[in-house]
Every structure is written in structure tokens, then in C-alpha cells.
Amino acid sequence: MRLYWLVSVATLVVGCISSPVPSSSAKPIPASRIRAPEYTHAQEGFALVVVTRDKGLAVLACTAHLHVDGTLVADLRPREQIRLFLEEGQHLVGVSAADCIGGADQISVNVSRAKPVLLRIAAVNGYDLTIELSAF
């Protein structure tokens, strides 16, 4: 019986962990969930920021609101990605829960045309959203 409980707890813990999705295999977000399309058009002098949402059991049914400098830009679901074009300089990029999970997080990023910024939206503790720099 004790082994059963240990296996059950271990399964729940692993199921609550989100895992990164490589940019190359993420699905583009549908246009219907882009709230501020002006952020998705390449413009002279603007820099690329790629935001990819993790995959994982805990986040399957949940939508995450993506904000840039206080503007709601898009609603992302697991395994999705959006490519944003922002003016060079410092920006505040945030994520908040749209429906079934909690929490919100933000990160300050310095964007430059010299190097794209890759960001990852993840679930921590199975329910709280976080946004962080990514190597994927």
C-alpha cells in the first residue's frame, strides 16, 4: 500500500511540471488569439522577441495572457509561440492566468536587433505561471 501512495504522489508531481518546447517545433499562435497584431509585424529598427509556451499536463486546458509594457498582446496555449517585434531598448513582458491556473509574472528584457530574445512561459508548482529567458 505504501508503494502505491509513493507512485501516486510521484506521478502527480511529475504531471505538474511543465517542460520547454523548442522554438523549432512550437506551433504559431492563431491570428484569432492575437489581441494586438501591431506587435507581430516586422518593422525597420525593431527587434525580434520570441515567446514560447511550455507543454505539460498541468497546463493543458489553460490559456495565458501575454502582455508587453502593459498591453495585452495575445492569448497563448501550451506548445504555442508568438514572434513579436519591439523597438530596441528595455521592455516589460508579462504573463497572467486567463482561466484555470493562477499567478502572474513579468520580466524586464533589453531587446536589440543584434540578437533575438527568447522567452519561455512555464508553470511552476503545477499552477503558477512564470516567464523567463530561454535557451530553446
MARBA-3410 file (N, C-alpha, C, O; in Angstrom, 1 decimal):
136
0.8,-1.2,0.0,0.0,0.0,0.0,0.9,1.3,0.0,0.6,2.2,-0.7 ~ 1.9,1.2,0.8,2.8,2.4,0.8,3.4,2.7,-0.5,3.6,3.8,-0.9 ~ 3.8,1.6,-1.3,4.4,1.8,-2.6,3.4,2.4,-3.5,3.7,3.3,-4.4 ~ 2.1,2.0,-3.4,1.0,2.6,-4.2,1.0,4.1,-4.0,0.9,4.9,-5.0 ~ 1.0,4.6,-2.8,0.9,6.0,-2.5,2.2,6.7,-3.0,2.1,7.9,-3.5
3.3,6.1,-2.9,4.6,6.8,-3.3,4.5,7.0,-4.9,4.9,8.0,-5.4 ~ 4.1,5.9,-5.6,4.0,6.0,-7.0,2.9,7.1,-7.4,3.1,7.8,-8.3 ~ 1.8,7.1,-6.7,0.7,8.1,-7.0,1.2,9.5,-6.8,1.0,10.4,-7.6 ~ 1.9,9.8,-5.7,2.5,11.1,-5.4,3.5,11.5,-6.5,3.5,12.6,-7.0 ~ 4.4,10.6,-6.8,5.4,10.8,-7.8,4.8,11.1,-9.2,5.3,12.0,-9.9
3.7,10.4,-9.5,3.1,10.7,-10.8,2.4,12.1,-10.8,2.5,12.8,-11.8 ~ 1.8,12.5,-9.7,1.2,13.8,-9.6,2.3,14.9,-9.7,2.0,15.9,-10.4 ~ 3.4,14.7,-9.0,4.4,15.7,-9.1,5.0,15.9,-10.5,5.2,17.0,-11.0 ~ 5.3,14.8,-11.1,5.8,14.8,-12.5,4.8,15.4,-13.4,5.1,16.2,-14.4 ~ 3.5,15.1,-13.2,2.4,15.6,-14.1,2.3,17.1,-14.0,1.7,17.8,-14.9
2.7,17.7,-12.9,2.6,19.2,-12.6,3.7,20.0,-13.2,3.7,21.2,-13.2 ~ 4.7,19.3,-13.7,5.9,20.0,-14.2,5.7,20.3,-15.7,5.3,19.4,-16.4 ~ 5.9,21.5,-16.1,5.9,21.8,-17.5,7.3,21.7,-18.1,8.3,21.8,-17.3 ~ 7.4,21.4,-19.3,8.7,21.2,-20.0,8.8,22.1,-21.2,7.8,22.3,-21.9 ~ 10.0,22.6,-21.5,10.2,23.5,-22.6,9.8,22.9,-23.9,10.0,21.7,-24.1
9.4,23.7,-24.8,9.2,23.3,-26.2,10.2,24.1,-27.1,10.2,25.3,-27.0 ~ 11.0,23.4,-27.8,11.9,24.1,-28.7,11.2,25.0,-29.7,10.1,24.7,-30.2 ~ 11.8,26.2,-29.9,11.2,27.1,-30.9,10.9,26.5,-32.2,9.9,26.8,-32.9 ~ 11.7,25.6,-32.6,11.6,25.0,-34.0,10.4,24.1,-34.1,9.9,23.8,-35.2 ~ 9.8,23.6,-32.9,8.7,22.7,-33.0,7.4,23.3,-32.4,6.4,22.6,-32.3
7.5,24.5,-32.0,6.3,25.1,-31.4,5.3,25.6,-32.5,5.8,25.9,-33.6 ~ 4.0,25.5,-32.2,3.0,25.9,-33.2,2.8,27.5,-33.2,2.8,28.0,-32.1 ~ 2.7,28.1,-34.3,2.4,29.5,-34.3,1.0,29.8,-33.7,0.1,29.0,-33.9 ~ 0.8,30.8,-32.9,-0.5,31.2,-32.3,-1.4,31.5,-33.5,-1.1,32.3,-34.4 ~ -2.7,31.1,-33.4,-3.7,31.5,-34.4,-4.0,33.0,-34.3,-3.9,33.6,-33.2
-4.2,33.6,-35.5,-4.5,35.1,-35.5,-5.7,35.5,-34.7,-5.7,36.6,-34.2 ~ -6.6,34.5,-34.4,-7.8,34.9,-33.6,-7.5,35.2,-32.2,-8.3,35.8,-31.5 ~ -6.3,34.7,-31.7,-5.9,35.0,-30.3,-4.8,36.0,-30.2,-4.3,36.2,-29.1 ~ -4.6,36.7,-31.2,-3.6,37.9,-31.2,-4.5,39.1,-30.9,-5.3,39.5,-31.8 ~ -4.3,39.7,-29.8,-5.1,40.9,-29.4,-4.5,42.2,-29.9,-5.2,43.2,-30.1
-3.2,42.3,-30.1,-2.5,43.5,-30.6,-1.6,43.1,-31.8,-0.4,43.0,-31.6 ~ -2.2,42.9,-33.0,-1.5,42.5,-34.1,-0.3,43.4,-34.5,0.6,42.9,-35.2 ~ -0.4,44.6,-34.1,0.7,45.6,-34.5,2.1,45.1,-33.9,3.1,45.5,-34.5 ~ 2.1,44.3,-32.9,3.3,43.8,-32.3,3.9,42.6,-33.2,5.0,42.2,-32.9 ~ 3.2,42.1,-34.1,3.6,40.9,-34.9,4.2,41.2,-36.2,4.5,40.3,-37.0
4.2,42.5,-36.6,4.7,42.9,-37.9,6.1,43.4,-37.8,6.4,44.3,-37.0 ~ 7.0,42.9,-38.7,8.4,43.3,-38.7,8.4,44.8,-39.2,7.8,45.1,-40.2 ~ 9.2,45.6,-38.5,9.4,47.0,-38.9,10.9,47.3,-38.8,11.6,46.7,-38.1 ~ 11.3,48.3,-39.7,12.6,48.7,-39.7,13.0,49.3,-38.3,12.3,50.1,-37.7 ~ 14.1,48.8,-37.7,14.6,49.3,-36.4,14.0,48.5,-35.2,14.3,48.9,-34.1
13.2,47.6,-35.5,12.6,46.8,-34.4,13.3,45.5,-34.2,13.9,45.0,-35.2 ~ 13.3,44.9,-33.0,14.0,43.7,-32.7,13.0,42.5,-32.5,11.9,42.8,-32.1 ~ 13.5,41.3,-32.7,12.7,40.1,-32.6,12.7,39.6,-31.1,13.7,39.4,-30.5 ~ 11.5,39.3,-30.6,11.3,38.6,-29.3,10.4,37.4,-29.6,9.3,37.6,-30.1 ~ 10.8,36.2,-29.3,10.1,35.0,-29.5,9.6,34.5,-28.1,10.4,34.2,-27.2
8.3,34.3,-28.0,7.7,33.8,-26.7,7.1,32.4,-27.0,6.2,32.3,-27.9 ~ 7.5,31.4,-26.3,7.0,30.1,-26.5,6.5,29.5,-25.2,7.1,29.7,-24.1 ~ 5.3,28.9,-25.2,4.6,28.4,-24.1,5.0,26.9,-23.9,5.1,26.1,-24.9 ~ 5.3,26.5,-22.7,5.7,25.1,-22.3,4.5,24.1,-22.6,3.4,24.5,-22.9 ~ 4.9,22.9,-22.6,3.9,21.8,-22.6,3.9,21.1,-21.2,4.8,21.3,-20.4
2.8,20.4,-20.9,2.7,19.7,-19.6,1.3,19.5,-19.2,0.4,20.2,-19.6 ~ 1.1,18.4,-18.4,-0.3,18.1,-18.0,-1.0,19.2,-17.2,-2.2,19.4,-17.4 ~ -0.3,19.8,-16.4,-0.9,20.8,-15.5,-1.4,22.1,-16.3,-2.3,22.8,-15.8 ~ -0.9,22.3,-17.5,-1.3,23.5,-18.2,-2.1,23.2,-19.5,-2.3,24.1,-20.3 ~ -2.5,22.0,-19.7,-3.2,21.7,-21.0,-4.4,22.5,-21.3,-4.5,22.9,-22.4
-5.3,22.7,-20.3,-6.5,23.4,-20.6,-6.5,24.9,-20.4,-7.5,25.6,-20.5 ~ -5.4,25.4,-20.0,-5.3,26.8,-19.6,-4.7,27.7,-20.6,-3.9,27.3,-21.5 ~ -5.2,28.9,-20.6,-4.7,30.0,-21.5,-3.9,31.0,-20.7,-4.3,31.3,-19.6 ~ -2.8,31.5,-21.3,-2.0,32.5,-20.7,-2.1,33.8,-21.4,-1.9,33.8,-22.7 ~ -2.4,34.9,-20.7,-2.4,36.2,-21.4,-0.9,36.7,-21.4,-0.2,36.7,-20.4
-0.5,37.2,-22.6,0.8,37.8,-22.7,0.7,39.3,-22.9,-0.1,39.8,-23.7 ~ 1.5,40.0,-22.0,1.5,41.5,-22.0,2.8,42.0,-22.4,3.9,41.4,-22.0 ~ 2.9,43.1,-23.1,4.1,43.9,-23.3,3.9,45.3,-22.9,3.0,46.0,-23.5 ~ 4.7,45.7,-22.0,4.6,47.1,-21.5,3.2,47.5,-21.1,2.7,48.6,-21.4 ~ 2.4,46.6,-20.5,1.1,46.8,-20.0,0.0,46.6,-21.0,-1.2,46.7,-20.7
0.3,46.2,-22.3,-0.7,46.0,-23.3,-0.9,44.5,-23.5,0.1,43.7,-23.6 ~ -2.1,44.1,-23.5,-2.5,42.6,-23.7,-2.2,42.4,-25.2,-2.9,43.0,-26.0 ~ -1.3,41.5,-25.5,-0.9,41.2,-26.8,-1.5,39.9,-27.4,-1.9,39.9,-28.5 ~ -1.5,38.9,-26.6,-2.0,37.6,-27.1,-2.4,36.6,-26.0,-2.1,36.8,-24.8 ~ -3.2,35.6,-26.4,-3.5,34.5,-25.5,-2.9,33.2,-26.0,-3.2,32.8,-27.1
-1.9,32.7,-25.2,-1.2,31.5,-25.7,-1.7,30.3,-24.9,-2.0,30.3,-23.8 ~ -1.7,29.2,-25.7,-2.0,27.9,-25.1,-0.7,27.0,-25.2,0.3,27.4,-25.8 ~ -0.7,25.9,-24.5,0.5,25.1,-24.5,1.0,24.7,-25.9,0.3,24.5,-26.8 ~ 2.4,24.7,-26.0,3.1,24.4,-27.2,3.0,25.5,-28.3,3.3,25.2,-29.5 ~ 2.5,26.6,-28.0,2.3,27.7,-29.0,3.4,28.7,-28.8,4.1,28.9,-27.8
3.6,29.5,-29.9,4.7,30.5,-29.9,4.1,31.7,-30.7,3.3,31.7,-31.6 ~ 4.7,32.9,-30.3,4.4,34.1,-31.0,5.7,34.9,-31.2,6.6,34.9,-30.3 ~ 5.8,35.5,-32.3,7.0,36.3,-32.7,6.6,37.7,-32.6,5.7,38.2,-33.4 ~ 7.3,38.5,-31.8,6.9,39.9,-31.6,8.1,40.8,-32.1,9.3,40.3,-32.1 ~ 7.7,41.9,-32.6,8.8,42.9,-33.0,8.6,44.2,-32.2,7.6,44.8,-32.2
9.6,44.4,-31.4,9.6,45.6,-30.4,10.7,46.5,-30.7,11.8,46.2,-31.3 ~ 10.5,47.8,-30.4,11.5,48.8,-30.5,12.7,48.4,-29.7,12.5,47.8,-28.6 ~ 13.9,48.7,-30.2,15.1,48.4,-29.4,15.0,49.1,-28.0,14.5,50.2,-28.0 ~ 15.5,48.4,-27.0,15.5,49.0,-25.7,14.9,48.1,-24.6,14.7,46.9,-24.9 ~ 14.6,48.7,-23.5,14.0,48.0,-22.4,12.5,47.8,-22.5,11.8,48.8,-22.8
12.0,46.6,-22.2,10.6,46.3,-22.2,10.2,45.4,-21.1,11.0,44.6,-20.6 ~ 9.0,45.6,-20.6,8.5,44.7,-19.6,7.5,43.7,-20.2,6.5,44.1,-20.8 ~ 7.8,42.4,-20.2,7.0,41.4,-20.8,6.4,40.6,-19.6,7.2,40.1,-18.8 ~ 5.1,40.4,-19.6,4.5,39.7,-18.5,3.5,38.6,-19.0,3.1,38.6,-20.2 ~ 3.1,37.8,-18.1,2.2,36.7,-18.3,1.2,36.6,-17.1,1.6,36.8,-16.0
-0.1,36.4,-17.4,-1.0,36.2,-16.4,-2.0,35.1,-16.7,-2.2,34.8,-17.9 ~ -2.6,34.5,-15.7,-3.6,33.4,-15.9,-4.9,34.0,-16.5,-5.4,35.0,-16.1 ~ -5.4,33.2,-17.5,-6.6,33.6,-18.2,-7.8,32.9,-17.6,-8.9,33.4,-17.6 ~ -7.6,31.7,-17.2,-8.8,30.9,-16.7,-8.5,30.0,-15.6,-8.9,30.3,-14.4 ~ -7.8,28.9,-15.8,-7.8,27.8,-14.7,-6.5,27.8,-13.8,-6.5,27.0,-12.9
-5.5,28.5,-14.1,-4.4,28.5,-13.2,-4.1,29.9,-12.7,-4.7,30.8,-13.1 ~ -3.3,29.9,-11.7,-3.1,31.2,-11.0,-1.8,31.8,-11.3,-0.9,31.3,-11.9 ~ -1.7,33.0,-10.7,-0.4,33.7,-10.7,-0.2,34.6,-11.9,-0.9,34.5,-12.9 ~ 0.9,35.4,-11.8,1.3,36.3,-12.9,2.8,36.5,-12.6,3.3,36.4,-11.5 ~ 3.5,36.9,-13.7,4.9,37.1,-13.6,5.3,38.1,-14.7,4.6,38.2,-15.7
6.4,38.7,-14.5,6.9,39.6,-15.6,8.5,39.6,-15.6,9.1,39.3,-14.5 ~ 9.0,40.0,-16.7,10.5,40.1,-16.8,10.8,41.3,-17.6,10.1,41.7,-18.6 ~ 11.9,42.0,-17.2,12.4,43.1,-18.0,13.4,42.6,-18.9,14.4,42.0,-18.5 ~ 13.3,42.9,-20.2,14.2,42.5,-21.2,14.7,43.7,-22.0,14.0,44.6,-22.3 ~ 16.0,43.6,-22.3,16.6,44.6,-23.2,16.7,44.0,-24.6,17.4,43.0,-24.8
15.9,44.5,-25.6,15.9,43.9,-26.9,16.8,44.7,-27.8,16.9,45.9,-27.8 ~ 17.4,44.0,-28.7,18.4,44.6,-29.7,18.3,43.8,-31.0,18.0,42.6,-31.0 ~ 18.4,44.5,-32.1,18.4,43.8,-33.4,19.6,42.9,-33.5,19.5,42.0,-34.4 ~ 20.6,43.1,-32.7,21.8,42.2,-32.8,21.5,40.8,-32.4,22.2,39.9,-32.9 ~ 20.6,40.6,-31.5,20.3,39.2,-31.1,18.8,39.1,-30.6,18.4,39.8,-29.8
18.1,38.1,-31.2,16.7,37.9,-30.7,16.7,37.5,-29.3,17.6,36.8,-28.8 ~ 15.6,37.9,-28.6,15.3,37.5,-27.2,14.3,36.3,-27.3,13.3,36.4,-27.9 ~ 14.7,35.2,-26.6,13.8,34.0,-26.5,13.3,34.0,-25.1,14.0,34.0,-24.1 ~ 12.0,33.9,-24.9,11.3,33.8,-23.7,10.5,32.5,-23.6,10.0,32.0,-24.6 ~ 10.3,32.0,-22.4,9.5,30.8,-22.1,8.5,31.1,-21.1,8.8,31.6,-20.0
7.2,30.7,-21.3,6.2,30.7,-20.3,6.1,29.3,-19.8,5.8,28.3,-20.5 ~ 6.2,29.2,-18.5,6.2,27.9,-17.8,5.2,27.9,-16.6,4.8,28.9,-16.1 ~ 4.8,26.7,-16.2,4.0,26.5,-15.0,5.0,26.0,-13.9,5.7,25.0,-14.1 ~ 4.9,26.7,-12.7,5.7,26.2,-11.6,4.8,25.8,-10.5,3.7,26.3,-10.4 ~ 5.1,24.8,-9.8,4.3,24.2,-8.7,3.0,23.7,-9.3,2.0,23.5,-8.5
2.9,23.5,-10.6,1.7,22.9,-11.2,0.6,23.9,-11.5,-0.3,23.6,-12.2 ~ 0.8,25.2,-11.1,-0.3,26.1,-11.3,0.1,27.5,-11.5,-0.6,28.3,-12.2 ~ 1.2,28.0,-11.0,1.6,29.4,-11.1,2.4,29.6,-12.4,3.2,28.7,-12.8 ~ 2.1,30.6,-13.1,2.8,31.0,-14.4,4.0,31.8,-14.1,4.1,32.6,-13.2 ~ 5.1,31.5,-14.9,6.3,32.3,-14.9,6.7,32.6,-16.3,6.4,31.8,-17.2
7.5,33.6,-16.5,8.1,33.9,-17.8,9.6,34.2,-17.5,10.0,34.9,-16.6 ~ 10.4,33.6,-18.4,11.8,33.6,-18.1,12.6,33.6,-19.5,12.0,33.2,-20.5 ~ 13.8,33.9,-19.4,14.7,33.8,-20.6,14.8,32.3,-20.9,14.8,31.5,-20.0 ~ 15.0,32.0,-22.2,15.0,30.6,-22.6,16.2,30.4,-23.6,16.6,31.3,-24.3 ~ 16.8,29.2,-23.5,17.8,28.8,-24.5,17.2,27.9,-25.6,18.0,27.4,-26.5
15.9,27.7,-25.5,15.3,26.8,-26.5,14.7,27.6,-27.6,14.1,27.1,-28.5
END
